[in-house]
Amino acid sequence: MGAANESDAIAGLELLPQLKSKRLALICVDAAYRGDFQVYAHYYGWKVDISQKPPSQQGFIPQKGRWQVERSGPARSVHRLQAWLNHYRRLAKDYERTTASAVCFIELAFINIILSKIA
């Protein structure tokens, strides 16, 4: 993860050399990745598909195949986990004196969540 003030396209440039997948052929991105990202991805042998709405359209336009992935991707899972942890009052604030103690209570919360899903 990068800093909040860093563009995703710049972080993507740093990510490209680290990708080792032989199956990766197409990278679907938005207009922020136009330019250098496209050039570097092509250098590594990957095609970049930039999704964009028609210029005549105003506002939010769902794009085929894209929003389903974004709704269920890793970032969404992190938010779901954080929401589950909000149900534990002790985790609502940072009451713990040590990091080890905070980690312990987070682990206990996840154990509780997992056991409730099994039952």
N, C-alpha and C positions, 0 to 999 in steps of 0.2 A: 504494500500500500504506500501511496505517496502522500505528500502534503495536500491539504485541502485547496491551497491556492495554485496547485500545479494542474495544468491541462491534462485531460485523459489522453489526448493525442501525443503529447510529449512523453508521458509515462508509457504509452504504447510503443514508442520508438525504442525505449529501453527494454521492453519486453520481447520484442521480435527476435533478437539473437538468442534468447533463452528458450524459445520454443523448439522442441525436438521431435515433434510429431511428424511422422511420414504420411499420415492419413489426412492431415490438414491441407486443403486445397483452396478453400474460399473463406475469407474473413468478411463478415457482414458488419458494417459500421455506419455511423451517421456522418453528416457533413463536416464535423470537427476534424475528422481524420483525412480530409482531402489534402493533397500536397506531399510533403516529405514522407508521411506514413505510407502512402501509396507507393512511392518510389522505392522505399526500403523493403516493403513487403514483396514487391515485384522482384527485387534483387534476390530475395530468399526463395522465390519461386511460387509465391502465393498470390492469388487473385483477390482484389479488394472490391467488394460490392458496397457502394455508398447508397443507402436508402434515403430517399427524399420525397417530400410531398409535392404534388403539382403546384406551380407558382400561383395558379388561380385560386387555390384553396386557402381558407383562413382558419386559424385555430388548430386544435389537436385533430390529427387524422391518423387512426390506427393503420399500421402497415402490416401487410400479410406476413405471418410467421415470426414477426419480431417481438410483439408484446407478450406472446405466450411464454417465450423464453425469459424475458425480463421479469415476469411475474413469479416465475418459479426458480430463478437462478440463485446462486450462492448469497448474494446480497439480501435477497428476500428471506432466505433461511436465517441469516444472522438477525434480522429484525424480528422474525418469529421467535427465535430463542430469547432475545431480549424481552419481548412481550411476555413470554412464559415466566421469566425470572421476576418480572414486576409483581407477580402474585405473591412473592415471598417478602413480607414486611421488612425483615432484617436486611435484605438486599436493596431496599429502596433508597437507603442512604449509606454513606460510608462510615459505619459505626466501628469497624474493626481497627485495632491498633497496628496490626502487622499484616503484610500482604499474604503471608501463609494462612492466617486466620480467615481472610476474605476469600481466598481460593478454596479453603475447606468448606465454607458455607455455600459457595457456588456449586461445588461438587455434590454436596448434600442435596441441594435443590434439584440438580439434574438427576441424581439417583431417584429422588422422589418422583420426578416427572416420568422417568423410564418405567419405574415400577407401577405407576398408575396406568400407563399405556398397556402394560402386559396384562394387568388384571381385568 
